Every structure is written in C-alpha cells, then in structure tokens.
Amino acid sequence: MLKGDKRALSRLMTYVDNRHEDLMKIMKEVYSHCGKAYRIGITGPPGAGKSTLVDKLIHAFRKQKKKVGVIAIDPSSPFTGGAVLGDRIRMTEHGADDDVFIRSLGSRGSHGGLSRATRDIANLMDAFGFDIILIETVGVGQTELDIMAVAHTTVVVLVPESGDTIQTMKAGLMEIADVFVVNKADREGADRIFAELRALVEMASSTQKVPVLKTQAISNKGIDELICAIENISRENKAGLKGLLKEECTDIVLAELHQKLKAEMEGKGMFTALVKNLAEKHHNPYETAAEILEKIKVK
Amino acid sequence: MLKGDKRALSRLMTYVDNRHEDLMKIMKEVYSHCGKAYRIGITGPPGAGKSTLVDKLIHAFRKQKKKVGVIAIDPSSPFTGGAVLGDRIRMTEHGADDDVFIRSLGSRGSHGGLSRATRDIANLMDAFGFDIILIETVGVGQTELDIMAVAHTTVVVLVPESGDTIQTMKAGLMEIADVFVVNKADREGADRIFAELRALVEMASSTQKVPVLKTQAISNKGIDELICAIENISRENKAGLKGLLKEECTDIVLAELHQKLKAEMEGKGMFTALVKNLAEKHHNPYETAAEILEKIKVK
C-alpha cells in the first residue's frame, strides 16, 4: 500500500471493516507514515446538498493537482455497512480519476465504533499519499461530533430551511463548526439564515471568528471562496490534531475492549456461565456487569 | 426513593450525572424493583414538534390516572448537561402535577455514555413507580438508535417537510420505528409524506406492519389514536426488553471501563508514563494503546 497499490489500500480497508486481528499491528506501522494529508469534515442535516458540495470540492482540489480521498459516512444506516450509498453514484465520474478514492461507511454500532473506523480509514488514506481527505457525514449529533474530531477543519453545511436546526442545535453547531456554509443560497430565506449564523458567531466568545459563507454548489458558486476559507484556517491550524492523541488512544483501547467483550457476550470466552444466567434466567445486568468487572484486572 | 420520596429520586439522578462511585451498587438494588413501567421513545428531526406531542401525551396518560416520567434528551448539546432546555419550559405546567416528573439530559460524550445514563434514569423512574416513561430525543442517527434500545416502543415523528430525511435515512428509520407519526398534518405535503411512509412500511419484509398516523399535536388531534396504537404494540410486546440484557450488561461494563480509562488518561493511574510520552513526545497512539491493552488482563 505504501508503494501506491490501490488494491492493497482497499484490502486494508476491509481489514478495518472486519476488525481483522492484525489491524492493531498494521495501523501502528501505517501511523508512522501519516501526517501529510489535510483532513476536512463536511457535515449538516440531510438534504443540505453536502454530496454536491463534496463533488465540487473534489473538482476544485483536483485542479490544484491534489490527490483527494473521500470518506462518506451515514451514521443512520445500520444496514449499509461499507456499501456504496445511493447518492455516491453521482460521484462515479471521479471513479475514472486515479487520484480520487471514495469510500463509504455505514453504522458501526455504538461505543465509538464509527469514529474509530473513520480514523483508521483516514490514516490509511493519509499514509497512502492523499493530500486532501474529505470526511462527509449526515447530521450534527453526538456521533458526528465524535467523527469530526478526526478532521483538522469542519465545515457545517446548512440551507435556508435549516432555521429549526440552528435554533435547536446552537451549542452543538458552535462546538463543531470551523466554517459555516449556507448552501442553496438562491432560495428564499437564505439571507435570514445567513444573518442568524453571523449573529451566532458574533455572540461566541472565541477570539477566532468562524466564517459564514454562501454557496450554490450545484452551479459551482462560492466553492473557491470556501476553499480559500479552509486554507486560511489550515495555515493557523498547523499544530493539527496532536491535542487529540489521548482521545485517539482511548478510542482504540475501548474499541479493542468492546470487541473482546462482544465475543465474551456471545458465550465464547471466560464469562460463559455469567452470560448464560443473564440471558436465560434474566439476571440483574448490573450484578453481572459488576461480576465481569471484578475479573478484569490491570497489572 | 422506593418509598416515593421525589427528593431522593432527584438525588439519585445526580449520582447518575456524576457517575458516583456507589452508582453500580445502587443501580443493582434499584433494578430489582424495575419492570412495571412502559417505556416509550419519541424521536425525529428538529422542528418536528416532538415536545408538543410529548406534552399532549402526558395530558392523555394523566387522564388515565397514570404516573408519567419524561426523559428529554438532546444529544447535540454538549453544553447543556443536565440543565433544563428552552423548550422544556412549555412543560412546566406539569411541574405542579405531583405525578409527572421531567428530567433533561444533554450529551454524555461518546462510547455509549448517553444511552447508559438514559437507561439508569429510566430504571430509577421505573423503580420509583412511574407507569409510563416517555423518552424524547432529537435526531435519527446512531446515538438515537442506541438510546431507543432503552424503549419498549419507539415513535418516529416526522413533518410534511421531512421528505429529504425519509429519502436519506430510510434504513435507519425502519430500524428504529414501531410507529410513524406525521405531525403538523394540516400543512401542505402531509399526504405525500404519509404515502411515502406507507410505501416504505409496505416494502419492509417484517410480518408486523408499522402503523403510520397523522397528528396535529398543537390542537390535540390524533393523540388518542397514537396512544391506542402504542397500547396495541404494548400488548404484543409483553416479552419487553429481556432480549436486550446482554447489550445492557455490555453497556454498563464498557461505561465503567471508559470511566477508569479516562482517569488513567489524565495521568492519575498506572499508565502515567505511557500517557506522558503520548502527549509530550507525540507517540504513536496505536502503539500506546497496544501497550495499555497488554496490561489489562482477565483473570
């Protein structure tokens, strides 16, 4: 993979999907080749036109001769797994471009599985040699917040119809956004949303004002300005993701423990009797949990 | 608390918030008094009118002389914690009613913290003696899916404007919903959404067809029909949540391990040197994770 073999890259990504037993060892090696790619998160409610925006961003970055990896995430699709989502199809025109690689991710269950998988895939793409990694996800809830911790810069995409979202999710939006985009800005109400976001940004106490931009992705309007805003942030943001190393490490440890615990819960390990009583005799789950925790020791 | 002291109930809920060291022991005891309450999840996108619907459901259940506990969750608000959300205020008219108890929950970080807290609070309410527990949450992503596993029956609330949500989140919606509600059904486009949902339900392979209802919560229309649909499901659903005991137990164990690991990561435990190198020398997080996992043993 480090020599630029795309099939090797794909194969390693299925290792991430299946949580292959050698994954930890491989990712440890892969990580030492990371650090060159710039990771951009794109998030927002369904119907905000994120996929179109990502499509146009790919075009713009390709004009700059940059290699682009895309991770398209739908946390709400428990059934899609690694499958290609419907609206990914629009991006297949990039499929012929050897310097664009698109990967879809569906739900990975709870306990940080999705943010862990996203991180691994992004690290693989980074080590492979992509200059830009676009991470697109639907929604602005806790899962998305976790996923966006993987990005250097996060773009929150809204539309004129997103007034309710802004009202309900104020704190969450401000927590997550490095750039706000009002897409479909030719529609009625765009100015109102734009003003609301500006007011929200003004109110925030941070010294660094979050830029608010208008785009019409479908007709390529505002894309250059968006890239310019992202590049400005990237210059200020050199320190990058170093501050997140502890979270990353915690994520990895918990994901591994979760994996082991799941196998145990299927009755394949040392807790067989405990699990059997839980399921068949409807034991108290807090009691069983305490008994399991008793057996896990740090030496 | 078991004697009906509401102040004791509130105090135990702050134990859940702070993850008090005695919580496991207390919840083990509490759990043995659980099993009487019926737990109803209410979820849907922001602006769907869920709070109004919950308000009307409280009224309707109170007319049946049932005691009602409400857990209002906003997974996207990392800052609200246990604080009362803005639109909770509308519910304060129930504040004078001794048989209604409303509790807000904000984000609890990743790794299942929110579903764990929701489960604990629901168990406390159940043991306290509430007949109905309404669990309201914003969104239909992975976090909400996890939270809704705590409910016997889940109502997904949409509005005529939710066409995009339905298109994007088909699989997630079908996974989660026991009842679909089209609220604000007097608005334009209600019939179209209603037909789309019916088509979605027809396509699904399950033998049990998910009912699709129309409501106008604000003028109390369709509420009795909704309660009727929920009661029908509750009769078929006697087995309840027993199948989820393993997930519940896994949740509890992981939450405790996460808690311990977080303390470790703050350099207060046995991994001090490892964590210091990670943060200061920017060590490889996969390597540090492997070293930590080495030290965790099951005996």
Chai-1 contact restraints between the chains, C-beta under 6 A:
chainA,res_idxA,chainB,res_idxB,connection_type,confidence,min_distance_angstrom,max_distance_angstrom,comment,restraint_id
A,M24,B,A290,contact,1.0,0.0,6.0,A-B,restraint_1
A,M27,B,Y286,contact,1.0,0.0,6.0,A-B,restraint_2
A,K28,B,N284,contact,1.0,0.0,6.0,A-B,restraint_3
A,K28,B,Y286,contact,1.0,0.0,6.0,A-B,restraint_4
A,K28,B,E287,contact,1.0,0.0,6.0,A-B,restraint_5
A,Y31,B,N284,contact,1.0,0.0,6.0,A-B,restraint_6
A,Y31,B,Y286,contact,1.0,0.0,6.0,A-B,restraint_7
A,P46,B,D164,contact,1.0,0.0,6.0,A-B,restraint_8
A,P46,B,T165,contact,1.0,0.0,6.0,A-B,restraint_9
A,P46,B,T168,contact,1.0,0.0,6.0,A-B,restraint_10
A,G47,B,D164,contact,1.0,0.0,6.0,A-B,restraint_11
A,P75,B,G141,contact,1.0,0.0,6.0,A-B,restraint_12
A,P75,B,Q142,contact,1.0,0.0,6.0,A-B,restraint_13
A,S76,B,V140,contact,1.0,0.0,6.0,A-B,restraint_14
A,S76,B,G141,contact,1.0,0.0,6.0,A-B,restraint_15
A,S76,B,M169,contact,1.0,0.0,6.0,A-B,restraint_16
A,S76,B,G172,contact,1.0,0.0,6.0,A-B,restraint_17
A,S77,B,A171,contact,1.0,0.0,6.0,A-B,restraint_18
A,S77,B,G172,contact,1.0,0.0,6.0,A-B,restraint_19
A,P78,B,E175,contact,1.0,0.0,6.0,A-B,restraint_20
A,F79,B,A171,contact,1.0,0.0,6.0,A-B,restraint_21
A,S107,B,Q142,contact,1.0,0.0,6.0,A-B,restraint_22
A,S110,B,G112,contact,1.0,0.0,6.0,A-B,restraint_23
A,S110,B,D146,contact,1.0,0.0,6.0,A-B,restraint_24
A,H111,B,H111,contact,1.0,0.0,6.0,A-B,restraint_25
A,H111,B,G112,contact,1.0,0.0,6.0,A-B,restraint_26
A,H111,B,L254,contact,1.0,0.0,6.0,A-B,restraint_27
A,G112,B,S110,contact,1.0,0.0,6.0,A-B,restraint_28
A,G112,B,H111,contact,1.0,0.0,6.0,A-B,restraint_29
A,G139,B,G141,contact,1.0,0.0,6.0,A-B,restraint_30
A,V140,B,S76,contact,1.0,0.0,6.0,A-B,restraint_31
A,G141,B,P75,contact,1.0,0.0,6.0,A-B,restraint_32
A,G141,B,S76,contact,1.0,0.0,6.0,A-B,restraint_33
A,G141,B,G139,contact,1.0,0.0,6.0,A-B,restraint_34
A,G141,B,G141,contact,1.0,0.0,6.0,A-B,restraint_35
A,G141,B,T143,contact,1.0,0.0,6.0,A-B,restraint_36
A,Q142,B,P75,contact,1.0,0.0,6.0,A-B,restraint_37
A,Q142,B,S107,contact,1.0,0.0,6.0,A-B,restraint_38
A,Q142,B,T143,contact,1.0,0.0,6.0,A-B,restraint_39
A,T143,B,G141,contact,1.0,0.0,6.0,A-B,restraint_40
A,T143,B,Q142,contact,1.0,0.0,6.0,A-B,restraint_41
A,T143,B,T143,contact,1.0,0.0,6.0,A-B,restraint_42
A,D146,B,S110,contact,1.0,0.0,6.0,A-B,restraint_43
A,D164,B,P46,contact,1.0,0.0,6.0,A-B,restraint_44
A,D164,B,G47,contact,1.0,0.0,6.0,A-B,restraint_45
A,T165,B,P46,contact,1.0,0.0,6.0,A-B,restraint_46
A,T168,B,P46,contact,1.0,0.0,6.0,A-B,restraint_47
A,M169,B,S76,contact,1.0,0.0,6.0,A-B,restraint_48
A,A171,B,S77,contact,1.0,0.0,6.0,A-B,restraint_49
A,A171,B,F79,contact,1.0,0.0,6.0,A-B,restraint_50
A,G172,B,S76,contact,1.0,0.0,6.0,A-B,restraint_51
A,G172,B,S77,contact,1.0,0.0,6.0,A-B,restraint_52
A,E175,B,P78,contact,1.0,0.0,6.0,A-B,restraint_53
A,K242,B,H282,contact,1.0,0.0,6.0,A-B,restraint_54
A,L245,B,L278,contact,1.0,0.0,6.0,A-B,restraint_55
A,L245,B,P285,contact,1.0,0.0,6.0,A-B,restraint_56
A,K246,B,M265,contact,1.0,0.0,6.0,A-B,restraint_57
A,E248,B,P285,contact,1.0,0.0,6.0,A-B,restraint_58
A,C249,B,L278,contact,1.0,0.0,6.0,A-B,restraint_59
A,C249,B,P285,contact,1.0,0.0,6.0,A-B,restraint_60
A,C249,B,T288,contact,1.0,0.0,6.0,A-B,restraint_61
A,C249,B,A289,contact,1.0,0.0,6.0,A-B,restraint_62
A,T250,B,L261,contact,1.0,0.0,6.0,A-B,restraint_63
A,T250,B,M265,contact,1.0,0.0,6.0,A-B,restraint_64
A,I252,B,A289,contact,1.0,0.0,6.0,A-B,restraint_65
A,V253,B,A289,contact,1.0,0.0,6.0,A-B,restraint_66
A,V253,B,I292,contact,1.0,0.0,6.0,A-B,restraint_67
A,L254,B,H111,contact,1.0,0.0,6.0,A-B,restraint_68
A,L254,B,H258,contact,1.0,0.0,6.0,A-B,restraint_69
A,E256,B,L293,contact,1.0,0.0,6.0,A-B,restraint_70
A,L257,B,L257,contact,1.0,0.0,6.0,A-B,restraint_71
A,H258,B,L254,contact,1.0,0.0,6.0,A-B,restraint_72
A,L261,B,T250,contact,1.0,0.0,6.0,A-B,restraint_73
A,M265,B,K246,contact,1.0,0.0,6.0,A-B,restraint_74
A,M265,B,T250,contact,1.0,0.0,6.0,A-B,restraint_75
A,M270,B,V298,contact,1.0,0.0,6.0,A-B,restraint_76
A,L278,B,L245,contact,1.0,0.0,6.0,A-B,restraint_77
A,L278,B,C249,contact,1.0,0.0,6.0,A-B,restraint_78
A,H282,B,K242,contact,1.0,0.0,6.0,A-B,restraint_79
A,N284,B,K28,contact,1.0,0.0,6.0,A-B,restraint_80
A,N284,B,Y31,contact,1.0,0.0,6.0,A-B,restraint_81
A,P285,B,L245,contact,1.0,0.0,6.0,A-B,restraint_82
A,P285,B,E248,contact,1.0,0.0,6.0,A-B,restraint_83
A,P285,B,C249,contact,1.0,0.0,6.0,A-B,restraint_84
A,Y286,B,M27,contact,1.0,0.0,6.0,A-B,restraint_85
A,Y286,B,K28,contact,1.0,0.0,6.0,A-B,restraint_86
A,Y286,B,Y31,contact,1.0,0.0,6.0,A-B,restraint_87
A,E287,B,K28,contact,1.0,0.0,6.0,A-B,restraint_88
A,T288,B,C249,contact,1.0,0.0,6.0,A-B,restraint_89
A,A289,B,C249,contact,1.0,0.0,6.0,A-B,restraint_90
A,A289,B,I252,contact,1.0,0.0,6.0,A-B,restraint_91
A,A289,B,V253,contact,1.0,0.0,6.0,A-B,restraint_92
A,A290,B,M24,contact,1.0,0.0,6.0,A-B,restraint_93
A,I292,B,V253,contact,1.0,0.0,6.0,A-B,restraint_94
A,L293,B,E256,contact,1.0,0.0,6.0,A-B,restraint_95
A,K295,B,V298,contact,1.0,0.0,6.0,A-B,restraint_96
A,K295,B,K299,contact,1.0,0.0,6.0,A-B,restraint_97
A,I296,B,V298,contact,1.0,0.0,6.0,A-B,restraint_98
A,K297,B,K297,contact,1.0,0.0,6.0,A-B,restraint_99
A,K297,B,K299,contact,1.0,0.0,6.0,A-B,restraint_100
A,V298,B,M270,contact,1.0,0.0,6.0,A-B,restraint_101
A,V298,B,K295,contact,1.0,0.0,6.0,A-B,restraint_102
A,V298,B,I296,contact,1.0,0.0,6.0,A-B,restraint_103
A,K299,B,K295,contact,1.0,0.0,6.0,A-B,restraint_104
A,K299,B,K297,contact,1.0,0.0,6.0,A-B,restraint_105
